[in-house]
């Protein structure tokens, strides 16, 4: 008797997610990211979210003028087979320097800073505060800024010192709304995130 041995097809989850993500037709008003072995779909933010991000962009444009760096927003930031879409990021003026080989976005390794503004809802907060903390640290992005209306009346947290192996930032400075948070390093060193961007305390 001949034994028939079924060949197992081993599926590489990361590769599978990558292929699915590349082929996705994302509905207007949504964005799709690959974070921690899952494709995360989320709606674009509301008016408050848009207002804060616009203020950050405009202020960073002024801060970074003639430095060789500039802010950008809502672009694919790629690390390996992971894809993040920060609300704002700081990249070289010439994005072609850090373009992904397939033209799908920019390489995380070329960024100096990312900013996320937390949207309402516990899932959104977990994405920015927990999952993206690990993702950006693992990608080695030097500075991660979280603007969070829902952190005890509002706070800005500036994370620095990415530990790629641990997937965590070594240093964290939390500043309540109404006070001024500062970026301590990189091209945006000295950039202030204060009431002109966040407004005062909320709730």
DRENFIFI-580375 format. One record per atom (N, C-alpha, C): residue in one letter; atom name; x, y, z. Coordinates in nm, 2 decimals. Each point is the difference from the previous one (the first is absolute). Layout:
DRENFIFI-580375
seba filo px py pz
A CA X Y Z;
...
//
This chain:
DRENFIFI-580375
seba filo px py pz
X N 0.09 -0.12 0.00;
X CA -0.09 0.12 0.00;
X C 0.09 0.12 0.00;
X N -0.04 0.10 -0.08;
X CA 0.08 0.12 -0.01;
X C -0.07 0.11 0.09;
X N 0.08 0.05 0.09;
X CA -0.05 0.10 0.09;
X C 0.01 0.13 -0.07;
X N -0.11 0.07 0.01;
X CA -0.01 0.13 -0.06;
X C 0.02 0.11 0.11;
X N 0.10 0.08 -0.02;
X CA 0.03 0.10 0.10;
X C -0.04 0.14 -0.06;
X N -0.09 0.06 0.07;
X CA -0.05 0.13 -0.05;
X C 0.11 0.10 0.04;
X N 0.03 0.08 -0.10;
X CA 0.10 0.11 0.02;
X C -0.07 0.11 0.07;
X N 0.06 0.05 0.11;
X CA -0.05 0.11 0.07;
X C 0.05 0.13 -0.07;
X N -0.10 0.09 -0.01;
X CA 0.04 0.13 -0.06;
X C 0.02 0.10 0.12;
X N 0.12 0.04 0.01;
X CA 0.04 0.09 0.11;
X C -0.02 0.14 -0.04;
X N -0.09 0.07 0.06;
X CA -0.03 0.14 -0.03;
X C 0.07 0.09 0.09;
X N 0.08 0.09 -0.06;
X CA 0.07 0.10 0.08;
X C -0.10 0.12 0.02;
X N -0.04 0.01 0.13;
X CA -0.11 0.10 0.03;
X C 0.04 0.14 -0.04;
X N 0.13 0.04 0.02;
X CA 0.04 0.13 -0.03;
X C -0.01 0.03 -0.15;
X N 0.05 -0.10 -0.08;
X CA -0.01 0.01 -0.15;
X C -0.15 0.01 -0.04;
X N -0.08 -0.09 0.06;
X CA -0.14 0.00 -0.04;
X C -0.07 0.14 0.03;
X N 0.03 0.05 0.12;
X CA -0.06 0.13 0.03;
X C 0.05 0.11 -0.10;
X N 0.13 -0.01 -0.03;
X CA 0.06 0.10 -0.09;
X C -0.07 0.00 -0.14;
X N -0.02 -0.13 -0.05;
X CA -0.07 -0.01 -0.13;
X C -0.14 0.05 0.01;
X N -0.07 -0.04 0.10;
X CA -0.14 0.05 0.02;
X C -0.01 0.15 0.00;
X N 0.09 0.06 0.08;
X CA 0.00 0.15 0.02;
X C 0.03 0.06 -0.13;
X N 0.10 -0.05 -0.08;
X CA 0.03 0.06 -0.13;
X C -0.12 0.00 -0.10;
X N -0.08 -0.10 0.02;
X CA -0.11 -0.02 -0.10;
X C -0.13 0.06 0.05;
X N 0.00 0.06 0.12;
X CA -0.13 0.05 0.06;
X C -0.05 0.12 -0.07;
X N -0.13 0.01 -0.02;
X CA -0.06 0.12 -0.05;
X C -0.06 0.07 0.12;
X N 0.07 0.09 0.07;
X CA -0.04 0.06 0.12;
X C -0.11 0.10 -0.02;
X N -0.12 -0.01 0.06;
X CA -0.10 0.10 -0.02;
X C 0.04 0.14 0.03;
X N -0.05 0.10 -0.07;
X CA 0.03 0.14 0.03;
X C -0.04 0.03 0.14;
X N 0.09 0.07 0.07;
X CA -0.02 0.04 0.14;
X C 0.05 -0.10 0.10;
X N 0.07 -0.10 -0.05;
X CA 0.07 -0.10 0.09;
X C 0.14 -0.01 -0.04;
X N 0.08 -0.06 0.09;
X CA 0.14 -0.04 -0.03;
X C 0.02 -0.14 0.06;
X N 0.10 -0.06 -0.07;
X CA 0.03 -0.14 0.04;
X C 0.15 -0.01 0.04;
X N 0.03 -0.06 0.11;
X CA 0.14 -0.01 0.05;
X C 0.02 -0.15 0.04;
X N 0.13 -0.04 -0.01;
X CA 0.03 -0.13 0.05;
X C 0.08 0.02 0.13;
X N -0.07 -0.04 0.11;
X CA 0.06 0.02 0.13;
X C -0.01 -0.13 0.08;
X N 0.11 -0.06 0.04;
X CA 0.01 -0.12 0.09;
X C -0.09 -0.11 -0.06;
X N 0.03 -0.04 -0.12;
X CA -0.06 -0.12 -0.06;
X C -0.15 0.01 -0.02;
X N -0.04 0.12 -0.03;
X CA -0.14 0.03 -0.03;
X C -0.01 0.12 -0.09;
X N -0.10 0.00 -0.09;
X CA -0.03 0.12 -0.08;
X C -0.10 0.08 0.08;
X N 0.03 0.12 0.04;
X CA -0.08 0.09 0.08;
X C -0.06 0.10 -0.10;
X N -0.14 0.00 0.00;
X CA -0.07 0.10 -0.08;
X C -0.06 0.10 0.10;
X N 0.02 0.13 -0.03;
X CA -0.06 0.11 0.08;
X C -0.05 0.11 -0.08;
X N -0.10 0.07 0.04;
X CA -0.05 0.12 -0.07;
X C 0.10 0.12 0.02;
X N 0.00 0.08 -0.10;
X CA 0.08 0.13 0.02;
X C -0.07 0.08 0.11;
X N 0.07 0.09 0.07;
X CA -0.05 0.07 0.11;
X C -0.10 0.10 -0.03;
X N -0.07 0.05 0.11;
X CA -0.10 0.10 -0.01;
X C 0.07 0.14 0.00;
X N -0.09 0.10 0.03;
X CA 0.05 0.14 -0.01;
X C 0.11 0.03 0.10;
X N -0.02 -0.04 0.12;
X CA 0.10 0.03 0.11;
X C 0.13 -0.07 -0.04;
X N 0.00 -0.12 -0.04;
X CA 0.12 -0.07 -0.04;
X C 0.07 0.07 -0.12;
X N -0.08 0.04 -0.10;
X CA 0.06 0.07 -0.11;
X C 0.06 0.14 0.04;
X N -0.07 0.07 0.09;
X CA 0.05 0.13 0.04;
X C 0.13 -0.01 0.07;
X N 0.02 -0.10 0.09;
X CA 0.13 -0.01 0.07;
X C 0.11 -0.04 -0.10;
X N -0.03 -0.09 -0.09;
X CA 0.10 -0.05 -0.09;
X C 0.04 0.12 -0.09;
X N -0.09 0.08 -0.04;
X CA 0.03 0.11 -0.09;
X C 0.08 0.10 0.07;
X N -0.03 0.03 0.13;
X CA 0.09 0.09 0.08;
X C 0.14 -0.05 0.01;
X N 0.01 -0.13 0.02;
X CA 0.14 -0.06 0.01;
X C 0.07 0.01 -0.13;
X N -0.06 -0.03 -0.11;
X CA 0.06 0.01 -0.13;
X C 0.05 0.14 -0.03;
X N -0.09 0.10 0.03;
X CA 0.04 0.14 -0.03;
X C 0.12 0.05 0.09;
X N -0.01 -0.04 0.12;
X CA 0.11 0.04 0.10;
X C 0.13 -0.07 -0.04;
X N -0.01 -0.12 -0.04;
X CA 0.12 -0.07 -0.04;
X C 0.06 0.05 -0.12;
X N -0.08 0.04 -0.10;
X CA 0.05 0.07 -0.12;
X C 0.09 0.12 0.03;
X N -0.05 0.08 0.10;
X CA 0.07 0.12 0.04;
X C 0.13 -0.05 0.07;
X N -0.01 -0.09 0.09;
X CA 0.12 -0.05 0.08;
X C 0.11 -0.06 -0.09;
X N -0.04 -0.07 -0.10;
X CA 0.10 -0.08 -0.08;
X C 0.04 0.07 -0.13;
X N -0.04 0.12 -0.02;
X CA 0.03 0.07 -0.12;
X C 0.15 0.01 -0.02;
X N 0.05 -0.04 -0.12;
X CA 0.14 0.01 -0.04;
X C 0.09 -0.10 0.08;
X N -0.06 -0.10 0.06;
X CA 0.09 -0.10 0.07;
X C 0.02 -0.13 -0.08;
X N -0.06 -0.01 -0.11;
X CA 0.01 -0.13 -0.08;
X C -0.11 -0.10 0.04;
X N -0.08 0.04 0.10;
X CA -0.11 -0.09 0.05;
X C -0.13 0.07 -0.02;
X N -0.11 -0.07 0.00;
X CA -0.13 0.06 -0.01;
X C -0.11 -0.10 0.05;
X N -0.11 0.05 0.05;
X CA -0.11 -0.08 0.04;
X C -0.08 -0.05 -0.11;
X N -0.06 -0.12 0.02;
X CA -0.10 -0.06 -0.10;
X C -0.11 -0.07 0.08;
X N -0.10 -0.04 -0.07;
X CA -0.11 -0.07 0.07;
X C -0.07 -0.10 -0.08;
X N -0.06 -0.10 0.07;
X CA -0.08 -0.10 -0.06;
X C 0.06 -0.07 -0.12;
X N 0.13 -0.03 0.02;
X CA 0.07 -0.09 -0.10;
X C 0.04 -0.13 0.06;
X N 0.02 -0.10 -0.08;
X CA 0.04 -0.13 0.05;
X C 0.15 0.00 0.05;
X N 0.02 -0.04 0.12;
X CA 0.13 -0.01 0.06;
X C 0.03 -0.15 0.02;
X N 0.10 -0.05 -0.07;
X CA 0.02 -0.15 -0.01;
X C 0.12 -0.04 0.07;
X N -0.01 -0.11 0.08;
X CA 0.11 -0.06 0.07;
X C -0.01 -0.15 -0.02;
X N 0.08 -0.06 -0.08;
X CA -0.01 -0.14 -0.04;
X C -0.14 -0.02 -0.07;
X N -0.08 -0.09 0.06;
X CA -0.13 -0.02 -0.05;
X C -0.11 0.06 0.08;
X N 0.03 0.10 0.08;
X CA -0.09 0.08 0.08;
X C -0.02 0.13 -0.07;
X N -0.13 0.05 0.02;
X CA -0.03 0.13 -0.06;
X C -0.08 0.09 0.10;
X N 0.06 0.11 0.03;
X CA -0.07 0.10 0.09;
X C -0.03 0.13 -0.08;
X N -0.11 0.06 0.04;
X CA -0.03 0.13 -0.06;
X C -0.01 0.11 0.11;
X N 0.11 0.06 0.03;
X CA -0.01 0.10 0.11;
X C -0.08 0.12 -0.04;
X N -0.05 0.07 0.10;
X CA -0.08 0.13 -0.03;
X C 0.10 0.10 -0.06;
X N 0.12 0.01 0.05;
X CA 0.10 0.09 -0.05;
X C 0.14 -0.07 0.02;
X N 0.09 0.02 -0.10;
X CA 0.13 -0.05 0.02;
X C 0.10 0.10 -0.05;
X N 0.13 -0.01 0.05;
X CA 0.11 0.09 -0.05;
X C 0.09 -0.09 -0.08;
X N 0.02 0.05 -0.13;
X CA 0.09 -0.08 -0.09;
X C 0.09 0.10 -0.08;
X N 0.10 -0.06 -0.07;
X CA 0.08 0.09 -0.08;
X C -0.08 0.07 -0.11;
X N 0.04 0.12 -0.04;
X CA -0.07 0.07 -0.10;
X C -0.02 -0.08 -0.13;
X N 0.11 -0.08 -0.03;
X CA -0.01 -0.08 -0.12;
X C -0.04 -0.14 0.04;
X N -0.13 -0.03 -0.02;
X CA -0.06 -0.13 0.05;
X C 0.06 -0.11 -0.09;
X N 0.05 0.03 -0.11;
X CA 0.06 -0.11 -0.09;
X C 0.11 -0.07 0.07;
X N 0.07 0.07 0.09;
X CA 0.11 -0.05 0.08;
X C -0.04 -0.12 0.08;
X N -0.13 0.00 0.05;
X CA -0.04 -0.11 0.09;
X C -0.13 -0.07 -0.06;
X N -0.01 0.01 -0.13;
X CA -0.12 -0.07 -0.06;
X C 0.01 -0.15 0.01;
X N -0.11 -0.07 0.03;
X CA 0.00 -0.14 0.00;
X C 0.03 -0.06 -0.14;
X N 0.07 -0.11 -0.01;
X CA 0.04 -0.05 -0.13;
X C -0.12 -0.02 -0.10;
X N -0.11 -0.03 0.06;
X CA -0.12 -0.02 -0.09;
X C -0.08 0.13 -0.02;
X N 0.05 0.11 0.06;
X CA -0.07 0.12 -0.02;
X C -0.13 0.01 0.08;
X N -0.01 -0.08 0.11;
X CA -0.12 -0.01 0.08;
X C -0.01 0.10 0.11;
X N 0.11 0.08 0.02;
X CA 0.00 0.09 0.12;
X C 0.15 0.03 0.03;
X N 0.02 0.04 0.12;
X CA 0.14 0.03 0.04;
X C 0.05 -0.09 0.11;
X N 0.13 -0.02 0.01;
X CA 0.06 -0.09 0.09;
X C 0.00 0.06 0.14;
X N -0.04 -0.07 0.10;
X CA 0.00 0.05 0.14;
X C 0.14 0.04 0.04;
X N 0.10 -0.07 -0.05;
X CA 0.14 0.03 0.04;
X C 0.05 0.14 -0.04;
X N -0.08 0.06 -0.09;
X CA 0.04 0.14 -0.04;
X C -0.07 0.11 0.07;
X N -0.09 -0.03 0.10;
X CA -0.07 0.10 0.07;
X C 0.06 0.05 0.12;
X N -0.02 0.12 0.04;
X CA 0.05 0.06 0.12;
X C -0.10 0.00 0.12;
X N -0.13 0.01 -0.04;
X CA -0.10 0.01 0.10;
X C -0.14 -0.04 -0.06;
X N -0.08 -0.05 0.09;
X CA -0.14 -0.03 -0.04;
X C -0.09 0.06 0.11;
X N -0.12 0.04 -0.04;
X CA -0.10 0.06 0.09;
X C -0.13 -0.07 -0.03;
X N -0.07 -0.04 0.11;
X CA -0.13 -0.06 0.00;
X C -0.09 0.09 0.09;
X N -0.12 0.03 -0.06;
X CA -0.10 0.07 0.08;
X C -0.11 -0.11 0.03;
X N -0.03 -0.03 0.13;
X CA -0.09 -0.11 0.03;
X C -0.14 0.04 -0.03;
X N -0.07 -0.09 -0.07;
X CA -0.14 0.02 -0.03;
X C -0.09 -0.06 0.12;
X N -0.13 0.03 0.00;
X CA -0.08 -0.05 0.11;
X C -0.02 -0.15 -0.01;
X N -0.01 -0.07 0.12;
X CA -0.03 -0.14 0.00;
X C 0.12 -0.08 0.05;
X N -0.03 -0.10 0.09;
X CA 0.11 -0.07 0.06;
X C 0.09 -0.08 -0.10;
X N -0.06 -0.04 -0.11;
X CA 0.08 -0.08 -0.10;
X C 0.10 0.10 -0.07;
X N -0.05 0.12 -0.03;
X CA 0.09 0.10 -0.06;
X C 0.12 0.04 0.09;
X N -0.04 0.01 0.13;
X CA 0.10 0.04 0.10;
X C 0.11 -0.11 0.02;
X N -0.05 -0.12 0.00;
X CA 0.09 -0.12 0.01;
X C 0.10 0.00 -0.12;
X N -0.06 0.03 -0.12;
X CA 0.08 -0.01 -0.12;
X C 0.12 0.10 0.01;
X N -0.03 0.12 0.04;
X CA 0.10 0.10 0.00;
X C 0.10 -0.01 0.13;
X N -0.06 -0.03 0.11;
X CA 0.08 0.00 0.13;
X C 0.08 -0.13 0.02;
X N -0.06 -0.11 -0.05;
X CA 0.06 -0.13 0.03;
X C 0.06 -0.06 -0.13;
X N -0.08 -0.03 -0.10;
X CA 0.05 -0.07 -0.12;
X C 0.10 0.09 -0.08;
X N -0.04 0.12 -0.02;
X CA 0.09 0.08 -0.08;
X C 0.13 0.04 0.07;
X N -0.01 0.01 0.13;
X CA 0.12 0.02 0.09;
X C 0.10 -0.11 -0.04;
X N -0.05 -0.13 0.01;
X CA 0.09 -0.11 -0.03;
X C 0.05 0.00 -0.15;
X N -0.09 0.04 -0.09;
X CA 0.03 -0.01 -0.14;
X C 0.11 0.11 -0.03;
X N -0.02 0.12 0.04;
X CA 0.09 0.11 -0.03;
X C 0.14 -0.03 0.07;
X N -0.01 -0.05 0.12;
X CA 0.13 -0.03 0.07;
X C 0.08 -0.11 -0.07;
X N -0.08 -0.10 -0.04;
X CA 0.07 -0.11 -0.07;
X C 0.06 0.05 -0.14;
X N -0.07 0.09 -0.06;
X CA 0.05 0.06 -0.12;
X C 0.12 0.10 0.02;
X N 0.03 0.03 0.13;
X CA 0.11 0.08 0.03;
X C -0.02 0.15 -0.03;
X N -0.13 0.05 0.00;
X CA -0.03 0.14 -0.03;
X C 0.04 0.07 0.13;
X N 0.09 0.11 -0.01;
X CA 0.06 0.06 0.12;
X C -0.10 0.06 0.10;
X N -0.10 0.07 -0.06;
X CA -0.10 0.08 0.09;
X C -0.14 -0.04 -0.04;
X N -0.08 -0.03 0.10;
X CA -0.14 -0.03 -0.02;
X C -0.08 0.09 0.10;
X N -0.09 0.08 -0.06;
X CA -0.08 0.10 0.07;
X C -0.15 -0.05 0.00;
X N -0.06 -0.01 0.12;
X CA -0.14 -0.04 0.01;
X C -0.08 0.12 0.05;
X N -0.09 0.05 -0.07;
X CA -0.09 0.11 0.04;
X C -0.14 -0.07 0.04;
X N -0.03 0.01 0.13;
X CA -0.11 -0.08 0.05;
X C -0.10 0.08 0.08;
X N -0.12 0.03 -0.07;
X CA -0.10 0.07 0.07;
X C -0.06 -0.08 0.12;
X N 0.02 -0.13 0.00;
X CA -0.07 -0.09 0.09;
X C 0.09 -0.05 0.12;
X N 0.12 0.06 0.01;
X CA 0.09 -0.03 0.11;
X C -0.02 0.10 0.11;
X N -0.10 -0.02 0.09;
X CA -0.02 0.08 0.12;
X C -0.01 0.15 -0.03;
X N -0.09 0.03 -0.09;
X CA -0.02 0.14 -0.04;
X C 0.09 0.05 -0.11;
X N 0.08 -0.09 -0.05;
X CA 0.09 0.03 -0.12;
X C 0.14 0.01 0.04;
X N 0.09 -0.07 -0.08;
X CA 0.14 0.01 0.02;
X C 0.08 -0.03 -0.13;
X N 0.12 0.05 0.00;
X CA 0.09 -0.03 -0.11;
X C 0.11 -0.09 0.06;
X N 0.03 -0.11 -0.06;
X CA 0.11 -0.09 0.05;
X C 0.10 -0.01 -0.11;
X N 0.12 0.04 0.03;
X CA 0.12 -0.01 -0.09;
X C 0.09 -0.12 0.04;
X N 0.01 -0.09 -0.09;
X CA 0.07 -0.13 0.02;
X C 0.13 0.01 -0.08;
X N 0.11 -0.03 0.06;
X CA 0.13 0.00 -0.07;
X C 0.08 -0.13 0.05;
X N 0.11 -0.02 -0.08;
X CA 0.09 -0.11 0.04;
X C -0.06 -0.14 -0.04;
X N -0.03 -0.02 -0.13;
X CA -0.06 -0.13 -0.04;
X C 0.09 -0.12 0.03;
X N -0.05 -0.10 0.06;
X CA 0.07 -0.13 0.02;
X C -0.06 -0.10 -0.10;
X N 0.07 -0.02 -0.11;
X CA -0.06 -0.08 -0.10;
X C -0.03 -0.14 0.04;
X N 0.09 -0.06 0.09;
X CA -0.02 -0.14 0.04;
X C -0.12 -0.01 0.09;
X N -0.02 0.09 0.09;
X CA -0.11 0.00 0.10;
X C -0.13 0.05 -0.06;
X N 0.01 0.08 -0.11;
X CA -0.12 0.06 -0.05;
X C -0.06 0.10 0.09;
X N 0.09 0.09 0.06;
X CA -0.05 0.09 0.10;
X C 0.10 0.12 0.00;
X N -0.05 0.12 0.04;
X CA 0.08 0.12 0.01;
X C 0.05 0.01 0.15;
X N 0.13 0.04 0.01;
X CA 0.07 0.00 0.13;
X C -0.05 0.12 0.08;
X N -0.04 0.11 -0.07;
X CA -0.03 0.12 0.08;
X C -0.14 0.05 -0.04;
X N -0.08 0.05 0.10;
X CA -0.13 0.05 -0.03;
X C -0.02 0.12 0.09;
X N -0.04 0.11 -0.06;
X CA -0.03 0.12 0.07;
X C -0.15 0.04 -0.03;
X N -0.08 0.00 0.10;
X CA -0.14 0.04 -0.01;
X C -0.03 0.14 0.04;
X N -0.06 0.08 -0.08;
X CA -0.03 0.14 0.03;
X C -0.15 0.02 -0.01;
X N -0.07 0.05 0.11;
X CA -0.14 0.02 -0.01;
X C -0.03 0.12 -0.10;
X N -0.12 -0.01 -0.06;
X CA -0.05 0.12 -0.08;
X C 0.01 0.12 0.09;
X N 0.03 0.11 -0.07;
X CA 0.01 0.13 0.07;
X C 0.15 0.04 0.03;
X N 0.08 -0.10 -0.01;
X CA 0.15 0.02 0.02;
X C 0.06 -0.03 -0.14;
X N 0.14 0.02 0.00;
X CA 0.07 -0.02 -0.13;
X C 0.08 -0.12 0.00;
X N -0.02 -0.09 -0.09;
X CA 0.09 -0.12 -0.02;
X C 0.10 0.04 -0.11;
X N 0.12 -0.06 0.02;
X CA 0.11 0.03 -0.09;
X C 0.06 -0.13 -0.07;
X N 0.03 0.01 -0.12;
X CA 0.08 -0.11 -0.07;
X C 0.14 0.02 0.04;
X N 0.07 -0.10 0.06;
X CA 0.13 0.02 0.05;
X C 0.12 -0.03 -0.09;
X N -0.03 -0.05 -0.12;
X CA 0.11 -0.04 -0.09;
X C -0.04 -0.01 -0.14;
X N 0.09 -0.01 -0.09;
X CA -0.03 -0.02 -0.14;
X C -0.02 0.13 -0.07;
X N -0.04 0.00 -0.13;
X CA -0.02 0.12 -0.08;
X C -0.10 0.10 0.06;
X N -0.10 -0.06 0.07;
X CA -0.10 0.08 0.06;
X C 0.03 0.04 0.15;
X N 0.12 -0.02 0.04;
X CA 0.04 0.03 0.14;
X C -0.05 0.14 0.03;
X N -0.06 0.01 0.12;
X CA -0.05 0.13 0.05;
X C -0.14 0.03 -0.05;
X N -0.06 -0.08 -0.08;
X CA -0.14 0.02 -0.05;
X C -0.09 -0.01 0.12;
X N -0.09 0.10 0.01;
X CA -0.09 0.01 0.12;
X C -0.14 -0.05 -0.04;
X N -0.06 -0.08 0.08;
X CA -0.14 -0.04 -0.01;
X C -0.07 0.05 0.12;
X N -0.06 0.11 -0.01;
X CA -0.07 0.06 0.11;
X C -0.14 0.04 -0.03;
X N -0.06 0.09 0.08;
X CA -0.14 0.04 -0.02;
X C -0.04 0.05 -0.14;
X N 0.10 0.06 -0.07;
X CA -0.03 0.05 -0.13;
X C -0.04 -0.12 -0.10;
X N 0.05 -0.12 0.04;
X CA -0.03 -0.12 -0.08;
X C -0.11 -0.08 0.06;
X N 0.00 -0.02 0.13;
X CA -0.09 -0.09 0.07;
X C -0.12 0.07 0.06;
X N 0.01 0.13 0.03;
X CA -0.10 0.06 0.08;
X C 0.03 -0.03 0.15;
X N -0.09 0.04 0.08;
X CA 0.02 -0.02 0.15;
X C -0.05 -0.14 0.04;
X N -0.01 -0.02 0.13;
X CA -0.05 -0.12 0.06;
X C -0.14 -0.03 -0.05;
X N -0.03 -0.13 -0.01;
X CA -0.13 -0.04 -0.05;
X C -0.07 -0.08 0.10;
X N -0.13 0.01 0.01;
X CA -0.08 -0.08 0.09;
X C 0.00 0.04 0.14;
//
